[in-house]
Amino acid sequence: MDVRMPGMGGLEATRKMVKIDKSIKVIVLTVCESEPFPSKFLQAGATGYLTKDSDIEGIVNAIKTVALGKHYLGPDIAQQLAMRSFAPATESPFAQLSERELQIMLMITTGKKIQEISDTLCLSPKTVNGYRYRLFDKLGIHNDVELTHFAIRHGLIDASVFSESEPA
């Protein structure tokens, strides 16, 4: 099920779908492999979580596993979550952001302009900027370029995505 609702991100959509119908099984397929995303989606009710670099066998396995009523995590995500319990108590700097701040941060770091974000999320540009400056304050950064570098440095986005999108 592809849920695209104006003003609503994947986390909120997952939460709402599961709340409306407990039998719905959500498998998240995303580029976001770093915390806090896997944990937030699982807490929102997702029963599966894998990254877009998963092979077809992994995706089919996820569907079969979830259809049997079990949870499925891609091996990379499962490893990361398992190792968290042994790691020193260092929380992702992004854990302090609200869902909307995370959503806007991801849109900014993928090159979306304020007006595009505003249109997509059905928010005024002033509201988008309010979220933007709040997340800047929380992360101790000052502009979109610093935000993008910060997200790359902390593994939230992959820098290779930018080089792949450049014309040859």
C-alpha positions as CSV (number, residue, x, y, z in Angstrom):
1,M,0.0,0.0,0.0
2,D,1.5,3.3,-1.0
3,V,0.2,5.9,1.4
4,R,0.9,9.4,0.2
5,M,-1.2,12.0,2.0
6,P,-0.5,15.7,1.9
7,G,0.9,16.9,5.2
8,M,1.6,13.4,6.5
9,G,4.9,11.5,6.6
10,G,5.5,7.8,6.7
11,L,5.7,7.7,10.5
12,E,2.3,9.4,10.9
13,A,0.8,7.4,8.1
14,T,2.0,4.1,9.7
15,R,0.6,5.1,13.1
16,K,-2.8,6.1,11.7
17,M,-3.1,3.0,9.5
18,V,-2.3,0.6,12.4
19,K,-4.7,2.6,14.7
20,I,-7.5,2.4,12.2
21,D,-7.1,-1.3,11.6
22,K,-4.9,-3.5,13.8
23,S,-4.8,-6.2,11.2
24,I,-2.8,-3.9,8.8
25,K,0.8,-4.9,8.5
26,V,3.2,-2.2,7.5
27,I,6.6,-3.0,6.0
28,V,8.8,0.1,5.7
29,L,11.1,0.2,2.7
30,T,13.4,3.2,3.0
31,V,16.9,4.6,2.5
32,C,16.9,5.5,6.2
33,E,18.9,2.9,8.1
34,S,20.2,5.0,10.9
35,E,18.6,5.5,14.3
36,P,16.2,6.9,15.2
37,F,14.1,5.9,12.2
38,P,13.9,2.1,12.6
39,S,12.9,2.4,16.3
40,K,10.4,5.2,15.6
41,F,8.7,3.2,12.8
42,L,8.6,0.0,14.9
43,Q,7.2,2.0,17.9
44,A,4.6,3.5,15.4
45,G,3.4,-0.1,14.6
46,A,5.4,-1.2,11.6
47,T,5.9,-4.9,11.5
48,G,8.7,-4.9,8.9
49,Y,11.6,-2.6,8.2
50,L,14.2,-2.9,5.4
51,T,16.3,-0.6,3.3
52,K,16.0,0.0,-0.4
53,D,19.2,-1.7,-1.1
54,S,17.6,-5.0,0.0
55,D,17.6,-7.6,-2.7
56,I,14.4,-9.1,-4.0
57,E,14.9,-12.2,-1.9
58,G,15.0,-10.1,1.3
59,I,11.8,-8.2,0.3
60,V,10.0,-11.4,-0.5
61,N,11.2,-12.9,2.8
62,A,9.9,-9.8,4.6
63,I,6.5,-10.1,3.1
64,K,6.2,-13.8,3.9
65,T,7.4,-13.3,7.4
66,V,5.0,-10.5,8.1
67,A,2.2,-12.4,6.5
68,L,2.8,-15.1,9.0
69,G,2.3,-12.6,11.8
70,K,5.9,-12.1,12.7
71,H,8.1,-9.0,12.6
72,Y,10.8,-8.7,10.0
73,L,14.0,-6.5,10.1
74,G,16.5,-6.4,7.4
75,P,19.8,-7.9,8.5
76,D,21.6,-4.6,8.6
77,I,18.8,-3.0,10.7
78,A,18.6,-6.1,13.0
79,Q,22.3,-5.9,13.6
80,Q,22.2,-2.2,14.3
81,L,19.4,-2.5,16.8
82,A,20.9,-5.6,18.5
83,M,24.3,-3.8,19.0
84,R,22.6,-0.8,20.5
85,S,22.1,-2.6,23.7
86,F,25.8,-3.2,24.0
87,A,26.9,0.3,22.9
88,P,27.6,3.1,25.3
89,A,24.6,5.2,26.0
90,T,25.0,7.7,23.2
91,E,21.8,8.7,21.6
92,S,21.5,9.8,18.0
93,P,21.4,13.6,17.9
94,F,18.2,13.2,15.8
95,A,16.3,11.4,18.5
96,Q,15.5,14.8,20.1
97,L,13.6,16.0,16.9
98,S,9.9,15.6,16.5
99,E,8.4,13.6,13.7
100,R,7.6,16.8,11.7
101,E,11.1,18.2,12.3
102,L,12.6,14.9,11.0
103,Q,10.4,15.0,8.0
104,I,11.3,18.5,7.2
105,M,15.0,17.8,7.8
106,L,15.0,14.9,5.4
107,M,13.2,17.1,2.8
108,I,15.7,19.9,3.2
109,T,18.7,17.5,3.0
110,T,17.4,16.1,-0.3
111,G,17.3,19.6,-1.8
112,K,13.7,20.5,-1.4
113,K,13.0,24.2,-1.3
114,I,10.8,25.7,1.5
115,Q,7.9,26.3,-0.9
116,E,8.1,22.7,-2.1
117,I,8.1,21.5,1.5
118,S,5.2,23.8,2.3
119,D,3.2,22.6,-0.7
120,T,3.9,18.9,0.0
121,L,3.0,19.1,3.7
122,C,0.2,21.6,3.4
123,L,1.9,24.0,5.7
124,S,2.7,27.7,5.3
125,P,6.3,28.6,4.4
126,K,6.4,30.5,7.7
127,T,5.5,27.3,9.6
128,V,8.1,25.2,7.7
129,N,10.7,27.8,8.5
130,G,9.7,27.7,12.2
131,Y,10.3,23.9,12.2
132,R,13.5,24.4,10.3
133,Y,14.9,26.9,12.8
134,R,13.8,24.8,15.7
135,L,15.7,21.8,14.4
136,F,18.7,24.0,13.7
137,D,18.7,25.1,17.4
138,K,18.3,21.5,18.6
139,L,21.2,20.3,16.5
140,G,23.4,23.4,17.0
141,I,23.7,24.2,13.3
142,H,23.0,27.4,11.3
143,N,22.0,26.6,7.8
144,D,20.8,23.9,5.3
145,V,24.4,23.1,4.1
146,E,25.5,22.4,7.7
147,L,22.3,20.4,8.2
148,T,23.1,18.2,5.2
149,H,26.7,17.7,6.2
150,F,25.6,16.9,9.8
151,A,23.1,14.3,8.4
152,I,25.8,12.7,6.2
153,R,28.3,12.6,9.1
154,H,25.8,10.9,11.4
155,G,24.8,8.4,8.7
156,L,21.3,9.6,8.2
157,I,21.7,10.2,4.5
158,D,24.1,8.7,2.1
159,A,26.4,11.2,0.3
160,S,26.6,8.9,-2.8
161,V,22.9,9.8,-3.5
162,F,24.1,13.3,-4.5
163,S,26.8,12.1,-6.8
164,E,24.4,9.6,-8.5
165,S,21.9,12.4,-9.3
166,E,24.4,14.6,-11.1
167,P,24.3,14.6,-14.9
168,A,27.2,12.7,-16.6
